Amino acid sequence: MESATVVMYPSPEMGHLVPMVELGKLIHTHHPSLSIVMIIALPPSKTAGPTTIGKYIDATAAATPFITFRHLPPVALPPELSSHFFVDLFFEIPQLYNPKLHDALVAISAESALKCIVLDFFTTAAFEVSKAIGLPTYYFFTSGASGLCNFLHLPTLRKTTPDDFHGLDVYLEVPGIPPMHTSDMPGNLFDKYFVSAAGDIAESSGIIVNGFAGLEERAVEALRDGKCIPDHPTPPVYVIGPLIAAGGGGDQAGHGEDECLRWLDSQPSKSVVFLCFGSRGVFKREQLKEIAIGLEKSGQRFLWVVRDPPPADENELSSGDFDLEGFVARTVGKGMVVKNWAPQAAILGHDSVGGFVSHCGWNSALEAVVSGVPMVAWPLYAEQTMNKVYLVKEIKVAVPVRMAADRFVTAEAVEEAVRELMEGDGGRTVRERVSEMSDRAKAAVEDGGSSHVDLYELTKSWGCHGRKGSENEILK
């Protein structure tokens, strides 16, 4: 039998790379004869020396030999791009790599039958390469179905909304999701790259979503009814999650893990609130102090991950300087402060954890839902403000934290949100809701579950006819 290959081309950011790898693992679980080739195109700044991404790739390659990481030769960044906004570079750098991607796809096709390529929306520049060689192109949307509704509707919104929409005090109507206030939309919403990527996705062979139908029922229905792209057919949508990494990742995996979990072992069931704000969740000293005061006043047990602030800002803490006027000493036994990294998935799965203060990154939200842990929604940047709306108003698994226009959160707001989550009626409601969603997540990946069926339909579109009721290992 001729060998067959699926090529995946993620954005080289942990929040996009890790879910794409998990997708590759899942596909291999059901179709071991399929080879998975992961294209890696790193920006020039990340091609030398040990990096978090490099260490993650090395560890994954060693643990999953059925996934081949193919690094494209580095390209030089033209001088005129050096001053561009970093989000623009996420789109522009893959364009520079297109000639090298073309050569790589030709070389792979000489060795194996290419079934398709799976792109990230940040690597949408590759669509022109895949179209040129007649390769079926799918997109893996690393956020959920609600986010996809918003994304696919961008060209329509663009036609009816002013460029300076943040000056408006209005709610935008998007099929499948709650009305979204303009203040909850990212500032670069109508960036030409995002609008163009939305158009490319509408022309693709299919869209893969990291979620499950029971979590976002209205959004999935809107997508499948074609409501989000009113003037064009919507490609098939495959909702195949939750795809979450069991072991976390990064260059600090394993450091402090035993200490965190041993401390949790000594705490009562569902008594600890876990605070973690993702790899870019860095706060200034003023905000850290407010969090500390609010936590102490709340009286709740806590496990708080504090990342090292950027050393270039003299107003922020330097490494190892976390004390905040005796906060750590006063809360010994009641709480634990961890520097920089903690095993988030393991912590959320621990019986002692009863709440999660989160930046609303989609991967983190899925981990919390699978573990049945309710959230305080504290978005920091990018699409996280939109995720907050989905999690609070639509999915109803989180309570919001009060924040100022500049997203500063006072000690009083921290105390209020944590108390509400752990003791209040609102917290009780979202706790019951997230427990239900956790059950739905597990049912979705069982034989005959919604995600299991969608995965079967996806691989069938590639000509792979596996057994529809085969064992599924998404949550392992």
DODO-664643 format. One record per residue (C-alpha): x, y, z; residue number from 1; residue in three letters. Coordinates in steps of 0.1 Angstrom, whole numbers, padded with zeros to 4 digits. Example, Ala and Ser with C-alpha at 12.3 -4.5 7.8 and 13.67 -1.06 7.14 Angstrom:
<nodes>
- 0123:-0045:0078:1:ALA
- 0137:-0011:0071:2:SER
</nodes>
This chain:
<nodes>
- 0000:0000:0000:1:MET
- 0013:0034:-0010:2:GLU
- 0023:0056:0020:3:SER
- 0002:0087:0026:4:ALA
- 0011:0120:0044:5:THR
- -0008:0148:0060:6:VAL
- 0012:0180:0062:7:VAL
- 0005:0205:0090:8:MET
- 0018:0241:0090:9:TYR
- 0013:0258:0124:10:PRO
- 0022:0292:0135:11:SER
- 0054:0289:0156:12:PRO
- 0038:0301:0188:13:GLU
- 0031:0277:0217:14:MET
- -0006:0285:0218:15:GLY
- -0009:0274:0181:16:HIS
- 0019:0248:0178:17:LEU
- 0008:0226:0208:18:VAL
- -0028:0221:0196:19:PRO
- -0016:0214:0161:20:MET
- 0007:0187:0175:21:VAL
- -0022:0173:0195:22:GLU
- -0042:0172:0163:23:LEU
- -0015:0152:0146:24:GLY
- -0014:0127:0175:25:LYS
- -0051:0123:0173:26:LEU
- -0051:0116:0136:27:ILE
- -0023:0091:0140:28:HIS
- -0042:0073:0167:29:THR
- -0070:0066:0143:30:HIS
- -0049:0062:0112:31:HIS
- -0015:0048:0121:32:PRO
- -0006:0044:0084:33:SER
- -0008:0082:0079:34:LEU
- 0025:0100:0082:35:SER
- 0023:0134:0099:36:ILE
- 0048:0161:0087:37:VAL
- 0049:0193:0107:38:MET
- 0063:0223:0088:39:ILE
- 0083:0246:0111:40:ILE
- 0091:0281:0098:41:ALA
- 0107:0301:0126:42:LEU
- 0112:0339:0124:43:PRO
- 0148:0349:0122:44:PRO
- 0149:0359:0159:45:SER
- 0141:0323:0170:46:LYS
- 0163:0302:0148:47:THR
- 0194:0303:0170:48:ALA
- 0200:0290:0205:49:GLY
- 0178:0270:0229:50:PRO
- 0142:0283:0230:51:THR
- 0110:0272:0246:52:THR
- 0097:0262:0211:53:ILE
- 0129:0244:0202:54:GLY
- 0129:0224:0234:55:LYS
- 0092:0216:0230:56:TYR
- 0098:0204:0194:57:ILE
- 0128:0183:0204:58:ASP
- 0109:0166:0233:59:ALA
- 0078:0160:0211:60:THR
- 0099:0145:0183:61:ALA
- 0116:0121:0207:62:ALA
- 0082:0110:0222:63:ALA
- 0062:0108:0190:64:THR
- 0084:0095:0162:65:PRO
- 0053:0093:0139:66:PHE
- 0054:0131:0137:67:ILE
- 0082:0144:0116:68:THR
- 0092:0181:0121:69:PHE
- 0105:0196:0089:70:ARG
- 0123:0229:0094:71:HIS
- 0123:0252:0065:72:LEU
- 0157:0269:0058:73:PRO
- 0157:0303:0075:74:PRO
- 0150:0334:0055:75:VAL
- 0163:0369:0060:76:ALA
- 0139:0395:0071:77:LEU
- 0138:0425:0047:78:PRO
- 0147:0458:0065:79:PRO
- 0114:0473:0057:80:GLU
- 0096:0446:0078:81:LEU
- 0117:0451:0109:82:SER
- 0095:0480:0121:83:SER
- 0062:0462:0115:84:HIS
- 0038:0454:0143:85:PHE
- 0045:0419:0156:86:PHE
- 0010:0405:0147:87:VAL
- 0016:0417:0111:88:ASP
- 0049:0398:0111:89:LEU
- 0030:0366:0120:90:PHE
- 0013:0369:0086:91:PHE
- 0042:0384:0066:92:GLU
- 0070:0359:0076:93:ILE
- 0051:0329:0061:94:PRO
- 0048:0348:0029:95:GLN
- 0086:0350:0027:96:LEU
- 0088:0312:0033:97:TYR
- 0065:0303:0004:98:ASN
- 0092:0294:-0021:99:PRO
- 0109:0271:0005:100:LYS
- 0075:0256:0014:101:LEU
- 0068:0249:-0023:102:HIS
- 0101:0230:-0025:103:ASP
- 0094:0211:0007:104:ALA
- 0059:0200:-0005:105:LEU
- 0073:0189:-0039:106:VAL
- 0100:0168:-0021:107:ALA
- 0074:0153:0003:108:ILE
- 0051:0144:-0026:109:SER
- 0080:0125:-0043:110:ALA
- 0082:0102:-0013:111:GLU
- 0046:0098:-0003:112:SER
- 0010:0106:-0014:113:ALA
- 0001:0140:-0001:114:LEU
- -0035:0139:0012:115:LYS
- -0038:0175:0023:116:CYS
- -0022:0204:0041:117:ILE
- -0036:0218:0073:118:VAL
- -0029:0255:0079:119:LEU
- -0031:0279:0108:120:ASP
- -0048:0312:0100:121:PHE
- -0014:0329:0107:122:PHE
- 0001:0307:0079:123:THR
- -0026:0315:0054:124:THR
- 0000:0329:0030:125:ALA
- 0007:0292:0022:126:ALA
- -0027:0289:0006:127:PHE
- -0014:0303:-0026:128:GLU
- 0012:0275:-0027:129:VAL
- -0012:0247:-0020:130:SER
- -0037:0260:-0045:131:LYS
- -0010:0263:-0072:132:ALA
- -0001:0226:-0068:133:ILE
- -0037:0214:-0064:134:GLY
- -0033:0203:-0028:135:LEU
- -0065:0202:-0007:136:PRO
- -0062:0228:0020:137:THR
- -0078:0227:0055:138:TYR
- -0075:0252:0083:139:TYR
- -0071:0243:0120:140:PHE
- -0088:0271:0140:141:PHE
- -0071:0268:0175:142:THR
- -0100:0287:0192:143:SER
- -0135:0275:0195:144:GLY
- -0166:0276:0174:145:ALA
- -0177:0310:0188:146:SER
- -0144:0325:0178:147:GLY
- -0147:0310:0143:148:LEU
- -0182:0326:0139:149:CYS
- -0167:0360:0147:150:ASN
- -0137:0354:0124:151:PHE
- -0156:0342:0094:152:LEU
- -0180:0371:0098:153:HIS
- -0152:0397:0097:154:LEU
- -0156:0406:0059:155:PRO
- -0193:0412:0065:156:THR
- -0186:0433:0096:157:LEU
- -0159:0452:0077:158:ARG
- -0185:0464:0052:159:LYS
- -0209:0478:0078:160:THR
- -0186:0490:0106:161:THR
- -0163:0521:0107:162:PRO
- -0125:0515:0109:163:ASP
- -0124:0533:0142:164:ASP
- -0151:0511:0157:165:PHE
- -0136:0514:0192:166:HIS
- -0149:0549:0192:167:GLY
- -0184:0535:0191:168:LEU
- -0205:0525:0220:169:ASP
- -0224:0497:0203:170:VAL
- -0229:0460:0202:171:TYR
- -0220:0441:0171:172:LEU
- -0243:0413:0160:173:GLU
- -0226:0381:0148:174:VAL
- -0246:0349:0141:175:PRO
- -0241:0322:0167:176:GLY
- -0227:0343:0195:177:ILE
- -0239:0369:0220:178:PRO
- -0239:0406:0210:179:PRO
- -0203:0418:0213:180:MET
- -0196:0453:0226:181:HIS
- -0170:0471:0205:182:THR
- -0148:0474:0236:183:SER
- -0145:0436:0237:184:ASP
- -0132:0434:0202:185:MET
- -0094:0435:0195:186:PRO
- -0081:0468:0183:187:GLY
- -0067:0452:0151:188:ASN
- -0100:0434:0142:189:LEU
- -0101:0449:0107:190:PHE
- -0064:0445:0100:191:ASP
- -0061:0436:0063:192:LYS
- -0044:0403:0072:193:TYR
- -0072:0391:0094:194:PHE
- -0099:0400:0069:195:VAL
- -0079:0384:0041:196:SER
- -0073:0352:0062:197:ALA
- -0111:0350:0068:198:ALA
- -0116:0351:0030:199:GLY
- -0090:0324:0025:200:ASP
- -0106:0301:0051:201:ILE
- -0140:0305:0033:202:ALA
- -0124:0291:0001:203:GLU
- -0108:0261:0019:204:SER
- -0117:0224:0018:205:SER
- -0127:0224:0054:206:GLY
- -0122:0240:0089:207:ILE
- -0111:0220:0119:208:ILE
- -0122:0235:0153:209:VAL
- -0107:0228:0187:210:ASN
- -0138:0224:0208:211:GLY
- -0169:0201:0210:212:PHE
- -0204:0206:0198:213:ALA
- -0220:0204:0233:214:GLY
- -0199:0233:0245:215:LEU
- -0210:0259:0219:216:GLU
- -0242:0245:0205:217:GLU
- -0255:0278:0190:218:ARG
- -0222:0287:0174:219:ALA
- -0218:0252:0158:220:VAL
- -0254:0254:0145:221:GLU
- -0247:0289:0130:222:ALA
- -0216:0276:0112:223:LEU
- -0232:0246:0098:224:ARG
- -0262:0266:0086:225:ASP
- -0239:0289:0068:226:GLY
- -0251:0320:0087:227:LYS
- -0216:0335:0093:228:CYS
- -0207:0339:0056:229:ILE
- -0239:0352:0041:230:PRO
- -0226:0356:0006:231:ASP
- -0205:0325:0001:232:HIS
- -0209:0287:0009:233:PRO
- -0193:0278:0042:234:THR
- -0167:0249:0040:235:PRO
- -0174:0218:0061:236:PRO
- -0167:0224:0098:237:VAL
- -0153:0196:0119:238:TYR
- -0154:0202:0156:239:VAL
- -0130:0175:0169:240:ILE
- -0119:0186:0204:241:GLY
- -0112:0192:0231:242:PRO
- -0075:0189:0221:243:LEU
- -0054:0196:0251:244:ILE
- -0018:0186:0259:245:ALA
- -0017:0163:0289:246:ALA
- 0018:0171:0300:247:GLY
- 0020:0209:0294:248:GLY
- 0052:0220:0276:249:GLY
- 0079:0245:0275:250:GLY
- 0114:0246:0288:251:ASP
- 0105:0245:0325:252:GLN
- 0083:0214:0324:253:ALA
- 0090:0193:0355:254:GLY
- 0105:0221:0376:255:HIS
- 0085:0226:0408:256:GLY
- 0058:0202:0396:257:GLU
- 0062:0178:0426:258:ASP
- 0062:0207:0451:259:GLU
- 0030:0222:0437:260:CYS
- 0012:0189:0437:261:LEU
- 0024:0179:0471:262:ARG
- 0011:0212:0485:263:TRP
- -0023:0206:0468:264:LEU
- -0024:0172:0484:265:ASP
- -0024:0188:0518:266:SER
- -0054:0211:0510:267:GLN
- -0092:0203:0514:268:PRO
- -0112:0193:0483:269:SER
- -0122:0221:0460:270:LYS
- -0107:0247:0484:271:SER
- -0079:0263:0463:272:VAL
- -0082:0290:0437:273:VAL
- -0055:0287:0410:274:PHE
- -0042:0319:0394:275:LEU
- -0023:0316:0361:276:CYS
- -0022:0340:0332:277:PHE
- -0004:0322:0304:278:GLY
- 0030:0326:0289:279:SER
- 0026:0363:0283:280:ARG
- 0007:0371:0315:281:GLY
- 0032:0396:0330:282:VAL
- 0020:0423:0354:283:PHE
- 0037:0454:0367:284:LYS
- 0044:0457:0404:285:ARG
- 0014:0479:0410:286:GLU
- -0010:0452:0396:287:GLN
- 0008:0424:0415:288:LEU
- 0003:0443:0447:289:LYS
- -0035:0447:0441:290:GLU
- -0038:0409:0433:291:ILE
- -0019:0401:0465:292:ALA
- -0041:0424:0487:293:ILE
- -0073:0411:0471:294:GLY
- -0062:0374:0476:295:LEU
- -0053:0380:0512:296:GLU
- -0086:0398:0520:297:LYS
- -0106:0371:0502:298:SER
- -0095:0346:0528:299:GLY
- -0093:0319:0501:300:GLN
- -0066:0293:0497:301:ARG
- -0046:0300:0466:302:PHE
- -0019:0288:0442:303:LEU
- -0006:0317:0422:304:TRP
- 0019:0316:0393:305:VAL
- 0038:0348:0390:306:VAL
- 0060:0353:0359:307:ARG
- 0092:0373:0359:308:ASP
- 0085:0408:0346:309:PRO
- 0105:0421:0316:310:PRO
- 0139:0433:0330:311:PRO
- 0139:0464:0307:312:ALA
- 0111:0481:0327:313:ASP
- 0126:0495:0360:314:GLU
- 0091:0499:0374:315:ASN
- 0086:0461:0374:316:GLU
- 0100:0435:0398:317:LEU
- 0133:0419:0390:318:SER
- 0136:0381:0392:319:SER
- 0134:0367:0427:320:GLY
- 0121:0400:0442:321:ASP
- 0085:0388:0449:322:PHE
- 0076:0396:0485:323:ASP
- 0051:0425:0483:324:LEU
- 0056:0438:0519:325:GLU
- 0054:0405:0537:326:GLY
- 0025:0390:0517:327:PHE
- 0043:0356:0512:328:VAL
- 0051:0353:0549:329:ALA
- 0016:0363:0560:330:ARG
- 0000:0337:0538:331:THR
- 0022:0307:0545:332:VAL
- -0001:0277:0548:333:GLY
- -0030:0295:0532:334:LYS
- -0014:0300:0498:335:GLY
- 0016:0292:0476:336:MET
- 0034:0315:0451:337:VAL
- 0052:0298:0422:338:VAL
- 0076:0316:0400:339:LYS
- 0071:0316:0362:340:ASN
- 0058:0281:0356:341:TRP
- 0035:0254:0370:342:ALA
- 0020:0222:0356:343:PRO
- -0013:0238:0347:344:GLN
- -0031:0207:0334:345:ALA
- -0021:0186:0364:346:ALA
- -0031:0214:0388:347:ILE
- -0066:0219:0372:348:LEU
- -0071:0182:0374:349:GLY
- -0063:0180:0411:350:HIS
- -0092:0175:0436:351:ASP
- -0081:0204:0458:352:SER
- -0086:0230:0430:353:VAL
- -0120:0247:0431:354:GLY
- -0115:0277:0409:355:GLY
- -0093:0292:0382:356:PHE
- -0085:0329:0376:357:VAL
- -0076:0328:0339:358:SER
- -0065:0351:0311:359:HIS
- -0092:0334:0289:360:CYS
- -0067:0318:0265:361:GLY
- -0087:0291:0247:362:TRP
- -0064:0263:0255:363:ASN
- -0065:0271:0292:364:SER
- -0103:0274:0291:365:ALA
- -0106:0240:0275:366:LEU
- -0083:0225:0302:367:GLU
- -0105:0240:0329:368:ALA
- -0137:0228:0313:369:VAL
- -0124:0192:0309:370:VAL
- -0114:0192:0345:371:SER
- -0147:0207:0356:372:GLY
- -0131:0239:0372:373:VAL
- -0151:0272:0371:374:PRO
- -0133:0303:0361:375:MET
- -0128:0340:0369:376:VAL
- -0124:0356:0334:377:ALA
- -0096:0382:0334:378:TRP
- -0086:0388:0297:379:PRO
- -0053:0405:0290:380:LEU
- -0050:0410:0252:381:TYR
- -0059:0399:0217:382:ALA
- -0089:0376:0213:383:GLU
- -0091:0369:0250:384:GLN
- -0116:0397:0255:385:THR
- -0139:0380:0231:386:MET
- -0133:0347:0248:387:ASN
- -0144:0363:0280:388:LYS
- -0178:0371:0265:389:VAL
- -0182:0335:0252:390:TYR
- -0172:0320:0286:391:LEU
- -0193:0343:0307:392:VAL
- -0224:0350:0286:393:LYS
- -0228:0321:0263:394:GLU
- -0211:0290:0278:395:ILE
- -0217:0303:0313:396:LYS
- -0186:0286:0329:397:VAL
- -0170:0318:0343:398:ALA
- -0177:0349:0363:399:VAL
- -0161:0382:0351:400:PRO
- -0137:0404:0371:401:VAL
- -0144:0442:0372:402:ARG
- -0117:0460:0354:403:MET
- -0110:0496:0344:404:ALA
- -0108:0508:0308:405:ALA
- -0070:0502:0309:406:ASP
- -0077:0467:0322:407:ARG
- -0063:0475:0356:408:PHE
- -0080:0454:0384:409:VAL
- -0082:0467:0419:410:THR
- -0077:0447:0451:411:ALA
- -0114:0451:0458:412:GLU
- -0123:0437:0424:413:ALA
- -0100:0407:0429:414:VAL
- -0115:0400:0463:415:GLU
- -0150:0403:0450:416:GLU
- -0144:0380:0420:417:ALA
- -0126:0353:0440:418:VAL
- -0152:0353:0468:419:ARG
- -0180:0351:0443:420:GLU
- -0164:0322:0425:421:LEU
- -0156:0302:0456:422:MET
- -0186:0311:0479:423:GLU
- -0212:0331:0460:424:GLY
- -0244:0322:0441:425:ASP
- -0228:0331:0408:426:GLY
- -0199:0307:0416:427:GLY
- -0223:0280:0425:428:ARG
- -0241:0284:0392:429:THR
- -0210:0283:0370:430:VAL
- -0197:0254:0390:431:ARG
- -0228:0233:0382:432:GLU
- -0225:0244:0346:433:ARG
- -0189:0236:0341:434:VAL
- -0195:0202:0357:435:SER
- -0221:0195:0330:436:GLU
- -0197:0207:0303:437:MET
- -0170:0184:0316:438:SER
- -0193:0155:0312:439:ASP
- -0202:0166:0277:440:ARG
- -0165:0169:0268:441:ALA
- -0159:0133:0278:442:LYS
- -0190:0121:0260:443:ALA
- -0179:0140:0228:444:ALA
- -0148:0119:0224:445:VAL
- -0163:0085:0232:446:GLU
- -0172:0061:0204:447:ASP
- -0202:0077:0186:448:GLY
- -0197:0111:0203:449:GLY
- -0199:0143:0183:450:SER
- -0161:0149:0181:451:SER
- -0154:0113:0174:452:HIS
- -0179:0114:0145:453:VAL
- -0165:0147:0131:454:ASP
- -0130:0132:0131:455:LEU
- -0142:0103:0112:456:TYR
- -0159:0126:0086:457:GLU
- -0127:0147:0084:458:LEU
- -0104:0118:0076:459:THR
- -0130:0102:0053:460:LYS
- -0127:0134:0032:461:SER
- -0090:0126:0028:462:TRP
- -0099:0091:0015:463:GLY
- -0092:0074:0049:464:CYS
- -0119:0050:0058:465:HIS
- -0112:0039:0093:466:GLY
- -0136:0022:0116:467:ARG
- -0162:0048:0128:468:LYS
- -0163:0033:0163:469:GLY
- -0126:0030:0170:470:SER
- -0112:0039:0203:471:GLU
- -0106:0076:0208:472:ASN
- -0077:0089:0230:473:GLU
- -0082:0127:0228:474:ILE
- -0083:0132:0265:475:LEU
- -0053:0109:0273:476:LYS
</nodes>
